[in-house]
Amino acid sequence: NAGTEADVYISVYGERGDTGSRQLLRSQKHKKFLKGQTDIFAVEAVHLGHLYKIVVGHNGLGSGNGWFLDKVVIKDPITDLDYTFLCHRWLDQGQDDGNIARELTVTDASTFPGRQELELKREETWAAEKWKFQKGNTLQFYNRLTRGFICLSPDGRVDALGDKKNKYGKVFFMWMYA
């Protein structure tokens, strides 16, 4: 369910102006915005110079309109430069932060060799794991250095002994390495 049937729009911003909002209509693929698929679109515009950001989103219409966007790469046919805009997030009212549009800044590979990708992986991991920290859940952390547990209870108590007989039912083990 990472694809979308909603209408997708993009605005491209450069040192000489912007394109305004443009609907991405004709992909080189038969069906656009499918899970795991790379779509290619031609967008006509005046030359914007060096690009620095885009705004990409959808109208939220249609069944299953939520969309997981990995990245956008814009190829400038005049300068032959590629501009990469990393997203790696949901554009979905029911996922992540609920936004269906994202403002993305250009990734400068020479300045951030892998750092931005690493940060996105960290954010993705947190998005997948944050449910464990919801109210009512008990967390137990195991520390290999001390070989002991630390239990964080929903009522705010911290138990350094890690009582395994807890009344809360949901216990998640997290492994800490020191």
N, C-alpha and C positions, 0 to 999 in steps of 0.2 A: 504493500500500500504506500509506496514511496513516490509514485507517479501522480499526475493530476490531469483532470479533464477540464479544469478551469482555464479561462483566458489569461495568458501570462503577458506581462508588460515589462519593459525595461526603459530606463532613462540613462544615457551615457553623458558623463561630465568630463570636459577637458579644459585646457588652459584658454581656449578660444570660445567657450560656450558649452551648450548642451543640446541634446537631440530632442528634448521634450519626451513625454511618455509615448512609447511605440509598442503596439501589440505585436508579439512574435507569432506570425501567421503561418508561414510555409516553411516547414522543416524539410531537410533532404530525406527524412525518414517518412514512411507511410503514415505512422501514427506518432504524434509527438508527445514528449514528456512522460515516457514510460520508465518504470523502475530500471536502473542500471544502464539506461540508454544515453548516448551522447547525441544531442540534436544540434544541427548546424543551420543558422539563419543568416540571410543577407539583410542588412539594415542600411538603407541609403541615408547619407547625411553629409553635410559640409565637413571639411576636415577640421577636427576639434583640437589639433595639436596633441601634446602629451595628455593622456587620460589619467585621471586621478581617482574617480569614483563612479559607481553605478548605483541605481536604485532598481531593484528587481522585485516583482511581486505578482500576485494574481487577484482576480476579482472575487474569489471565494465561492463561485457558483458551480453547481454540478455535484453529483454524488462522488464521494471520495475525493474532495478537492485538495486535501492536504498534500504537500509536496516537500520532499527532502532534496534540497539543492546542494550539490557538492561544490561546484565552482563554475565560474564563467570565464571563458578565455575570449578576448577580442583581438582579432588580427587586423592590424592597420595596413591596408593594401598600398598606401602611399609610402610609408616608412619601412614596411615589412617588419614592424615590431609586434610582439605579442604582449598583451596586458592580461594578467591573471588576477581574478578577484575571487578569493577563497570564501566560501560560506560554510559548508558542512553543517547545516542546520535545517530544521523544519520551517516551512512557511505554511502554518496550519493553525487554525483557531483552537484546536483541541490538543496540540502538542507543544513542547518546548515552552516558549513564553507567550504563545498565542498570536504572534504577529504573522500576517500574510504578505508582508513586504519587508525587505531588508536593504539597508544602505551598506554597501561594501566598498572598501578602499582598495586601491591597487596593491598587489604584493610585489615588492621589489626583491627579486631573488638574490641579488648581490648583497643587499643589506640584511636580509633575513633568511639565510640558507637553512631552511628546515624549521626555524624557530616558530614561525606562524603555523606551520603544519602541526608541530608539536603542541602548541597552545590549542588548536582546534581539536586535536585528539583528547587533550585534557578536558576540554569543555564537553566533548561528546561522552567521555567516560562519566563525568559528573552528571550529565543529563540522564544517563542510563542508571546511575547508582543513587541519585538523590532521594528516590522514593523510600530508601531504607531509613532516612532521617526524618520521616514524617512523624507527626505527633502520634504517640501510642506505641511506637516501636522501641524495642530495647536493643542496644548494640553491645556486643562484647568484642573487645580488642585483645588480641594475644600478642604479647611482646616476647620475641625470642630471646632478647637479652636477659630479661628478668624471669622468663619462663612462667609468666603469670598473666591472668586476665584482668582487664579493667572493664567493668560493666556500667554502661550509661543507661539509666532507667528513665521511663517517660515522665516520672514525677520530679526529675532533676537530680536524683541521688546518683552518686558515683561510688561504685563498690570496687575497690582495688583487689578484692579477693575473687571476684567473678562468680558469685553464687549461681550455680547451675539450676537451682530449684526456684525459678522465678515465676510469678503469677501472670506475667504478661503474654505468654504464648509465642509471640513473634520475637525470636532471638536471631540476630544476624551476627556472624563471626567475620571480623575483619582482621587481616594479618598485618601487623606492623613489623617492619624489619629495621633494626637499629644497626 
